[in-house]
Amino acid sequence: LASRLMNFLLPFTITIFCGHLGNMELAGYALASAVINVTTAATGFGLALACDTLVSQTFGSKNLNRVGEILQRSILILLLFCLPCWATLINSETILLALYQEAEVARIAQLYVVAFLPAVPAMFLHQLQVAYLQNQGIIWPQLYTAVAANVINVAVNYVLLFQMHLGVKGSAAANSISQIAICVLLYAFIRWKKLHVKTWGGWSTASLQEWGSFMQLAIPSTLMLCFEWWIYEIGGFLAGMLGEIDLGVQHVVLELGAITYMFPLGINAATCVRVGNALGAGEMDKAIMTSKVSLVLAALLAVVLGAVVGSTKTVIGYIFTSDEMIVQMVSEVMNVYIPLQFFDALVCVALGIILGAGKQKIAAVSNLIGYYCIGLPLGISLMFAAKLRVFGLWLGLLICVFLQAAFFIALILKMNWKQVTEEAMRAGKTVRVTRVGMKPPIGEALTDGLSIESSGHTSEQRTVPREPGGSRICTYTAVRTEERGGLVLEVTGDHGRDTREEEADPRGLLSLNQLVWRRGLVLLAGLGILAIGIIMHLIFPPDVLAQARGNLSVSLEASNLSSPLPWDNFTTPS
C-alpha cells in the first residue's frame, strides 16, 4: 500500500506544481494525462497484468526458472508496444483539436506528451519490475525506490519551475525525468541486492516462445483494465468540451480519487499475489479465505476514507488550485464520489481476486457492459441533457460502479474454485525432457531414450515408456540443442500422472527459423505503425487544423447559427 502511494505521488506532485502555474496549465496537464493514460498507460499496464497472473501462479508452483522466462517475454512484448504508442502520442494535439478541445490547452498538452516520449519504455519496464517482485512476495524495494524517486521529483520540479523559470516546459521535463528515475532506481536495487538470482537464468530464446498463450491472457487483461480506466479519462475529454473550469474540476477529482484508490489497489496487489500463489500451490481453501478477508478489509477501509474525504471536501480543492469556482465544484462532486469510492474499492479488490484466478475474460466483458452500456450513457445524459455538468458524469458512474460491485462479489462467491485451482496448477508446471543419445533433427517427435526432470516441487528422472506393442504414449518435440549434443525440450503439463490420453502439441513451440520470421514481422509491423504516425504528423500539422476549426466557427457565427457546441450555457448544479 505504501509503495502504491509513493508511486502515485509522482504525478500528484506534478499536478500540484502545475496547478499553481495557472488554470490553463492545469487543464493542459489534465488533457496530457488523459491522452497518455488512454493511449499508453492503460493498454501497457493491461498487457503487464498477464505477467502478474503468470508469475504469481508459476512462483506458487515453485517453478523458479520459468518466472524469469515470463519476465523476459513480457519485457520484449511491452518494448515492442512502445512503437504504436509513440505513433499515437506524437499526434496528440491534432487528436485533441479534432475532439474540440481548446487550442491553447491542446498545445500545452502536446508539450507534456512529447516530453514524456522517452519515459514510455521506462514506465512499462518499471511496471514489469514491480509485478516481478511483488508476485514473489518482495515488496520493500519498490517502496525504497519510490521514496527516492519522489525526492528527485520534488527537487527537479522546484529547480526547473522556480529556479530556472521554465514554466510548462520545465514541468513537462520533470514529469519525464521522474518516471525514468524510478525505473532506473528499482533496476539498480534489484541488481545490487541480487534479487533476480533465483529466478533469472539469463536471456534465452524461450522468451520468444509462447507469445500466443501470453497474449491470450494479456488481451483480456488489457481490455479489463482499459474499459475501467478509459471511462474516467473519457470524462476528462467530455469535461474539456465544457471549458477549462470543468476540465480542471474533473482532473482535481480524478487526482483525489486516485489517492483514495491507492488503498484498495494495495489490497488488490496483495490479494492477486496470495490468491495466485495459493492456487498455483493447490491450496484452494487458502485462496477462498484470502478473497473473503480482502473484500471485508476493502469495505472497512473505504468507510474510513469516505469519512475523511467528507470532512474535508470544502477545502480539499485548495491543494491543487486557488480558483474559488473550481474548489466549490469539487466540493459538490465529492458528495457523489464518497459513496462511489466505497463500491469502487470492492470492485478493485474483486478484480485482484479475478486476476489471481486467471479469469480476466469475464471481468473484461463485465467492464465493457457496465461502463459503456450503463455508466457512460447515463453520465453523458446527466452531464449534457440534464445540464448537471461534471456532477452528472460522476452520478452516472456511481450507478455503474454499484452494479459492478454486486456482480463481481456474486461471481466470486459462485466461482468453481476447484476447477480454478486445477487450471492454475497446470499453468504453473513445466517438464524438462533431455534426450540421452543421438541428436535428432529439430522438430522431430521423440519417444525413445528420453529422461524427464520436473521443474516443480521435486526433481526426478524417468524414461518415457511405450505401450505394449510399441505404440507411443506421449510425444515431445525438440526445440533446442545443448553443447554436449543432447537435446532439451520444454512442455507444459504434469508428468507424474498417466499420460496415455494426453499428447504434447508438436506445433506448440516454434523452430528458430519460425521465431526469426514471426517475431521479425511483429517488429516490422510496429516500426510501420510508428512511420505512419510520423507521416500523419507531418501531413496534418496541428496549426492547420486549428486554423480550419477557427474558420468554421467564424462561418457559423456569420450565418447567425448557434455555437457548434450545444453545451456552452450550462450551469453548475446547486
C-alpha positions in Angstrom: 0.0 0.0 0.0 2.8 2.4 0.9 4.6 1.6 -2.3 1.4 2.3 -4.3 1.0 5.7 -2.6 4.6 6.6 -3.3 4.2 5.7 -6.9 1.1 7.8 -7.2 2.8 10.8 -5.6 4.9 11.3 -8.7 2.0 12.6 -10.9 0.3 14.0 -7.9 3.3 16.3 -7.2 3.4 17.3 -10.9 -0.3 18.3 -10.6 0.3 20.5 -7.6 3.2 22.3 -9.2 1.4 22.7 -12.5 -1.9 23.8 -10.9 -0.2 26.8 -9.3 1.1 27.9 -12.7 -2.5 28.7 -13.7 -5.8 27.2 -14.8 -4.7 26.9 -18.4 -1.6 24.9 -17.4 -3.6 22.7 -15.1 -6.1 22.0 -17.9 -3.3 21.2 -20.3 -1.6 18.8 -18.0 -5.0 17.2 -17.3 -5.5 16.6 -21.0 -2.0 15.3 -21.4 -2.5 12.9 -18.6 -5.7 11.7 -20.2 -4.0 11.1 -23.5 -1.1 9.2 -22.0 -3.4 7.2 -19.8 -5.8 6.3 -22.6 -3.4 5.5 -25.4 -0.4 4.2 -23.5 -0.5 3.6 -19.7 -3.8 1.8 -19.6 -3.0 -0.5 -22.5 0.6 -1.1 -21.4 -0.3 -1.8 -17.8 -3.1 -4.1 -19.0 -0.6 -6.2 -21.0 1.6 -6.3 -18.0 -1.2 -7.8 -15.9 -0.6 -11.1 -17.8 2.8 -11.1 -16.1 1.0 -10.8 -12.7 -1.1 -13.8 -13.3 1.6 -16.0 -14.8 4.3 -15.1 -12.3 2.1 -15.5 -9.2 0.8 -18.9 -10.2 4.2 -20.1 -11.5 6.0 -18.9 -8.4 3.4 -20.6 -6.3 4.2 -23.9 -8.0 8.0 -23.4 -7.3 8.9 -23.3 -10.9 11.5 -20.5 -10.5 13.3 -20.6 -13.8 10.1 -20.2 -15.7 9.4 -17.0 -13.7 12.5 -15.4 -15.4 11.3 -16.5 -18.8 7.9 -15.0 -18.3 9.6 -11.7 -17.3 11.8 -11.8 -20.4 8.8 -12.4 -22.6 6.9 -9.6 -21.0 9.8 -7.1 -21.5 10.1 -7.9 -25.2 6.3 -7.6 -25.9 6.0 -4.3 -24.0 9.0 -2.7 -25.6 7.6 -3.5 -29.0 4.3 -2.0 -27.8 6.1 1.3 -27.3 6.2 1.8 -31.1 2.4 2.2 -31.7 2.2 4.2 -28.5 4.7 6.7 -29.8 2.9 6.9 -33.2 -0.3 8.0 -31.3 1.3 10.3 -28.8 3.1 12.5 -31.4 -0.3 13.3 -32.9 -1.9 14.2 -29.5 -2.5 17.9 -30.3 -4.2 17.1 -33.6 -6.4 14.5 -31.9 -7.4 16.9 -29.2 -8.2 19.7 -31.6 -10.4 17.2 -33.6 -12.2 16.5 -30.3 -13.0 20.2 -29.9 -10.6 20.9 -27.1 -9.4 24.5 -26.7 -6.4 25.2 -28.9 -4.1 26.6 -26.2 -4.9 23.8 -23.8 -4.2 21.3 -26.6 -0.9 23.0 -27.3 0.2 22.7 -23.6 -0.9 19.1 -23.5 1.3 18.4 -26.5 4.3 19.8 -24.7 3.8 17.3 -21.8 3.1 14.4 -24.1 6.2 15.0 -26.3 8.4 15.4 -23.3 7.0 12.1 -22.0 8.0 10.0 -25.0 11.4 8.9 -23.7 9.7 7.8 -20.4 7.2 5.4 -22.1 9.7 2.4 -22.0 10.7 3.3 -18.5 7.1 3.3 -17.4 6.5 -0.1 -18.8 9.7 -1.6 -17.5 9.0 -0.3 -14.0 5.6 -1.9 -14.1 7.1 -5.2 -15.0 9.7 -4.9 -12.3 7.0 -4.3 -9.7 5.0 -7.3 -10.9 8.1 -9.5 -11.0 9.0 -8.6 -7.4 5.6 -8.4 -5.7 4.4 -11.7 -7.1 7.3 -13.3 -5.3 6.4 -11.6 -2.1 9.2 -9.0 -2.4 7.8 -5.5 -1.5 10.3 -3.3 0.2 12.5 -2.4 -2.8 9.5 -0.8 -4.6 8.9 1.4 -1.5 12.5 2.4 -1.1 13.0 3.4 -4.7 9.6 5.2 -4.9 10.5 7.3 -1.9 13.9 8.2 -3.5 12.1 9.0 -6.9 9.7 11.3 -5.1 12.5 13.3 -3.6 14.1 13.6 -7.0 10.7 14.6 -8.5 10.2 17.4 -6.0 13.7 18.7 -6.4 13.6 18.7 -10.2 10.2 20.4 -10.2 11.4 23.1 -7.8 14.6 23.7 -9.8 13.0 23.8 -13.2 10.0 25.8 -12.3 11.2 28.2 -9.6 14.9 28.5 -10.1 15.2 28.2 -13.9 11.7 29.6 -14.5 11.0 27.2 -17.4 7.2 27.1 -16.8 5.3 24.4 -18.7 8.4 23.1 -20.4 10.1 22.6 -17.1 7.1 20.8 -15.6 6.9 18.6 -18.7 10.6 17.7 -18.4 10.2 16.9 -14.7 7.4 14.6 -15.4 9.5 12.5 -17.8 12.6 12.6 -15.6 10.8 11.3 -12.5 9.4 8.3 -14.4 12.8 7.4 -15.8 14.3 7.8 -12.3 12.0 5.4 -10.6 12.6 2.7 -13.2 16.4 3.0 -13.1 16.5 3.1 -9.3 14.4 -0.1 -9.0 16.6 -1.9 -11.6 19.7 -0.8 -9.8 18.3 -2.0 -6.4 17.4 -5.4 -7.9 21.0 -5.9 -9.3 22.6 -4.6 -6.1 20.7 -6.9 -3.8 20.8 -9.8 -6.3 17.0 -10.3 -6.1 17.0 -11.8 -9.5 19.4 -14.7 -9.0 17.0 -17.4 -8.1 14.6 -16.8 -11.0 16.8 -15.3 -13.7 18.8 -17.8 -15.8 19.9 -15.3 -18.3 18.4 -14.3 -21.6 17.1 -17.3 -23.6 15.3 -18.0 -26.8 12.5 -19.3 -24.6 11.4 -15.7 -24.2 10.5 -15.7 -27.9 8.2 -18.7 -27.5 4.6 -18.9 -26.3 3.7 -15.3 -27.2 0.3 -16.6 -28.3 -0.5 -18.1 -24.8 0.8 -14.9 -23.2 -1.4 -12.7 -25.4 -4.4 -14.9 -24.6 -4.1 -13.6 -21.0 -2.7 -10.2 -21.9 -5.5 -9.1 -24.3 -8.5 -9.7 -21.9 -6.3 -8.3 -19.1 -5.8 -5.2 -21.2 -9.5 -4.9 -22.0 -10.4 -5.4 -18.4 -8.2 -2.6 -17.2 -8.8 -0.2 -20.2 -12.6 -0.5 -20.0 -12.4 0.7 -16.4 -9.6 3.3 -16.8 -10.8 4.8 -20.1 -14.2 5.7 -18.7 -12.7 8.2 -16.3 -10.4 9.6 -19.0 -13.3 9.9 -21.4 -14.8 12.0 -18.7 -11.9 14.4 -19.0 -12.4 14.8 -22.7 -16.1 15.5 -22.1 -15.3 18.0 -19.4 -12.9 19.7 -21.7 -15.8 20.4 -24.1 -17.4 22.4 -21.3 -14.3 24.6 -20.8 -11.2 24.8 -18.7 -13.1 25.2 -15.4 -14.9 21.9 -15.8 -11.7 20.2 -17.1 -9.9 21.5 -14.0 -12.6 20.2 -11.7 -12.6 16.8 -13.4 -8.8 16.5 -13.1 -8.8 17.5 -9.4 -11.5 14.9 -8.7 -9.5 12.3 -10.6 -6.4 13.1 -8.6 -8.2 12.9 -5.3 -9.9 9.7 -6.4 -6.5 8.3 -7.3 -5.3 8.9 -3.8 -8.2 7.0 -2.2 -8.0 4.3 -4.9 -4.4 3.6 -3.9 -5.6 2.0 -0.6 -7.8 -0.7 -2.2 -5.2 -1.0 -5.0 -2.7 -2.0 -2.4 -5.1 -4.7 -1.2 -5.7 -5.6 -4.8 -2.0 -6.3 -5.4 -1.6 -8.3 -2.2 -4.7 -10.3 -2.9 -3.7 -11.1 -6.5 -0.3 -12.4 -5.3 -1.7 -14.5 -2.4 -4.6 -15.9 -4.5 -2.4 -16.7 -7.4 0.3 -18.3 -5.2 -2.3 -20.4 -3.3 -4.0 -21.6 -6.5 -0.6 -22.5 -8.1 0.3 -24.5 -4.9 -3.1 -26.3 -4.9 -4.3 -24.6 -1.7 -7.9 -23.8 -2.6 -9.1 -23.1 0.9 -6.4 -20.6 1.4 -7.3 -18.8 -1.8 -11.0 -18.6 -0.8 -10.2 -17.3 2.7 -7.9 -14.7 1.2 -10.6 -13.5 -1.1 -13.2 -13.1 1.6 -10.9 -11.3 4.1 -9.6 -8.9 1.4 -13.2 -7.9 0.4 -14.1 -7.2 4.1 -10.9 -5.2 4.6 -11.6 -3.2 1.5 -15.1 -2.3 2.7 -13.9 -1.2 6.1 -11.1 0.9 4.6 -13.5 2.6 2.2 -15.7 3.6 5.1 -12.8 5.3 6.8 -11.7 7.0 3.6 -15.2 8.2 2.9 -15.4 9.8 6.4 -12.0 11.6 5.8 -13.0 12.9 2.4 -16.4 14.0 3.6 -15.0 16.0 6.5 -12.5 17.9 4.2 -14.5 18.2 0.9 -15.0 22.0 1.2 -11.3 22.8 1.4 -9.5 19.9 -0.2 -9.6 21.5 -3.7 -7.2 24.3 -2.5 -4.4 21.7 -2.6 -4.5 22.0 -6.4 -5.7 25.5 -7.1 -6.7 28.8 -5.6 -9.7 29.2 -8.0 -12.8 29.5 -5.9 -15.2 28.2 -8.5 -13.1 25.0 -9.1 -12.9 24.4 -5.3 -16.7 24.8 -4.9 -17.5 22.5 -7.8 -15.0 19.9 -6.4 -16.8 20.0 -3.1 -20.2 19.3 -4.8 -18.8 16.4 -6.8 -17.4 14.9 -3.6 -21.0 14.2 -2.5 -21.2 11.7 -5.3 -17.7 10.4 -5.1 -17.8 9.4 -1.5 -20.3 6.6 -2.0 -18.7 5.8 -5.4 -15.3 5.1 -3.8 -16.9 2.6 -1.4 -18.2 0.4 -4.2 -15.1 1.1 -6.4 -13.0 -0.3 -3.6 -14.9 -3.5 -3.7 -14.6 -3.7 -7.5 -10.9 -3.0 -7.3 -10.2 -5.9 -4.8 -12.6 -8.2 -6.6 -10.5 -7.6 -9.8 -7.4 -8.6 -7.9 -9.1 -11.9 -7.0 -10.2 -12.5 -10.5 -6.7 -11.6 -11.9 -5.1 -14.1 -9.5 -7.5 -16.8 -10.6 -6.8 -16.0 -14.3 -10.4 -15.1 -15.2 -9.7 -11.9 -17.0 -12.2 -12.5 -19.8 -15.2 -12.5 -17.6 -14.0 -9.2 -16.0 -13.3 -7.6 -19.4 -16.9 -8.4 -20.7 -18.4 -7.2 -17.4 -16.5 -3.9 -17.5 -17.4 -3.3 -21.2 -21.2 -3.8 -20.4 -21.2 -2.0 -17.1 -19.2 1.1 -18.0 -20.1 1.6 -21.7 -23.6 0.3 -21.8 -24.8 1.7 -18.5 -22.3 4.2 -16.9 -21.2 6.3 -19.9 -24.7 6.7 -21.5 -26.1 7.7 -18.1 -23.2 10.1 -17.3 -23.4 11.8 -20.7 -27.2 12.2 -20.4 -26.9 13.7 -17.0 -23.9 15.8 -18.0 -25.4 17.4 -21.1 -29.1 16.8 -21.4 -29.8 17.3 -17.7 -27.2 20.1 -17.6 -25.5 18.8 -14.4 -22.0 19.2 -15.9 -19.3 17.2 -14.2 -21.6 16.4 -11.3 -23.9 14.4 -13.7 -21.0 12.4 -15.1 -20.0 11.2 -11.7 -23.6 10.4 -10.8 -23.8 8.1 -13.8 -20.6 6.4 -12.8 -21.9 5.8 -9.3 -24.8 3.8 -10.6 -22.4 1.8 -12.8 -19.9 1.0 -10.1 -22.7 -0.1 -7.7 -23.8 -2.7 -10.3 -20.2 -3.8 -11.0 -19.6 -4.4 -7.3 -22.7 -6.5 -6.9 -21.8 -8.6 -10.0 -18.2 -9.3 -9.0 -19.0 -10.3 -5.5 -21.6 -12.7 -6.7 -19.1 -14.1 -9.3 -16.5 -14.7 -6.6 -19.0 -16.4 -4.3 -20.3 -18.7 -7.0 -16.9 -19.4 -8.7 -15.9 -23.1 -9.2 -12.8 -22.8 -7.1 -11.8 -26.5 -7.5 -11.7 -26.1 -11.3 -9.8 -22.8 -11.0 -7.2 -24.4 -8.7 -6.6 -27.3 -11.1 -6.1 -24.9 -14.0 -3.6 -22.8 -12.0 -1.6 -25.9 -11.0 -1.4 -27.0 -14.7 -0.3 -23.5 -15.8 2.5 -23.3 -13.3 4.2 -26.6 -14.1 6.6 -27.5 -16.9 8.6 -30.6 -17.7 12.2 -30.6 -18.9 12.9 -33.5 -21.2 16.6 -34.3 -22.1 17.5 -36.8 -24.8 20.4 -39.1 -23.9 21.8 -40.5 -27.2 22.0 -39.4 -30.8 20.8 -35.9 -31.7 17.7 -36.0 -34.0 16.6 -33.2 -36.3 14.9 -30.1 -34.7 11.1 -30.5 -34.7 11.2 -34.3 -34.9 8.8 -36.1 -32.5 10.6 -38.2 -29.9 9.6 -41.1 -27.6 12.7 -43.3 -27.1 15.7 -42.6 -24.9 14.1 -39.6 -23.1 14.6 -38.7 -19.4 12.3 -36.3 -17.7 13.2 -33.8 -15.0 10.5 -31.9 -13.2 10.8 -28.2 -12.5 8.0 -28.3 -9.9 8.3 -29.1 -6.2 10.6 -32.1 -6.6 13.0 -33.4 -9.2 13.0 -36.9 -10.6 14.1 -38.7 -13.7 12.4 -41.5 -15.6 12.3 -42.9 -19.0 9.2 -42.3 -21.2 7.6 -45.8 -21.6 5.9 -47.3 -24.6 2.7 -49.1 -24.7 2.8 -52.9 -25.3 3.2 -53.4 -29.0 5.4 -50.3 -29.4 2.7 -47.6 -29.8 3.6 -44.2 -28.3 2.2 -43.0 -25.0 3.1 -39.3 -25.4 5.1 -37.1 -27.8 7.7 -34.4 -27.1 9.2 -32.1 -29.7 12.8 -30.9 -29.9 13.2 -27.1 -29.5 16.9 -26.6 -29.0 20.2 -28.5 -28.5 22.8 -28.4 -25.8 26.6 -28.1 -26.3 27.1 -31.7 -25.3 25.0 -32.9 -28.2 21.9 -33.7 -26.0 18.5 -32.3 -26.7 16.5 -30.2 -24.3 12.7 -29.8 -24.6 10.1 -28.0 -22.6 6.4 -29.0 -22.5 3.6 -27.9 -20.2 1.8 -30.5 -18.0 2.1 -32.8 -15.0 4.2 -35.8 -15.9 3.6 -37.5 -12.6 0.3 -38.9 -13.7 -0.7 -41.3 -16.5 -0.2 -39.6 -19.9 -1.9 -42.1 -22.1 -4.7 -39.7 -23.0 -2.5 -36.6 -23.5 -0.1 -35.6 -26.2 2.1 -32.5 -26.3 1.4 -30.5 -29.4 4.4 -30.7 -31.7 3.4 -27.3 -33.1 3.3 -25.6 -29.8 7.0 -24.5 -29.9 8.5 -22.7 -32.9 11.7 -23.6 -34.6 14.5 -21.0 -34.9 13.5 -20.0 -38.4 9.9 -19.6 -37.4 10.9 -17.4 -34.4 13.0 -15.1 -36.6 10.3 -14.9 -39.2 7.3 -14.3 -36.9 9.0 -12.0 -34.4 10.6 -10.1 -37.2 7.2 -9.5 -38.7 5.9 -8.2 -35.4 8.9 -5.8 -35.2 8.3 -4.6 -38.7 4.7 -4.0 -38.0 5.5 -1.9 -35.0 8.0 0.2 -37.0 5.5 0.6 -39.8 2.9 1.9 -37.4 5.4 4.4 -36.0 6.3 5.5 -39.5 2.6 6.1 -40.3 2.3 8.2 -37.1 5.2 10.3 -38.1 3.8 10.8 -41.7 0.4 11.8 -40.3 2.1 14.3 -38.0 3.8 15.9 -41.0 0.8 15.9 -43.3 -1.7 17.2 -40.7 0.1 19.7 -38.5 -1.9 20.9 -35.6 -1.8 24.6 -36.6 -3.6 23.8 -39.9 -6.4 22.0 -38.1 -6.7 24.8 -35.5 -7.0 27.4 -38.3 -9.6 25.3 -40.1 -11.7 24.9 -37.0 -11.4 28.7 -36.3 -12.6 29.4 -39.9 -15.6 27.1 -39.3 -16.6 28.9 -36.2 -16.4 32.3 -37.9 -18.6 30.9 -40.7 -21.1 29.6 -38.3 -21.3 32.9 -36.5 -21.6 34.8 -39.7 -24.6 32.6 -40.7 -26.3 33.5 -37.4 -26.0 29.9 -36.3 -25.6 28.9 -32.7 -22.3 27.7 -31.3 -21.3 24.3 -32.7 -21.1 23.2 -29.1 -24.6 23.0 -27.7 -23.5 22.9 -24.1 -21.9 26.4 -23.8 -24.5 27.8 -21.5 -24.8 25.0 -18.9 -25.0 26.0 -15.3 -23.4 24.4 -12.3 -25.8 22.3 -10.1 -26.6 23.9 -6.8 
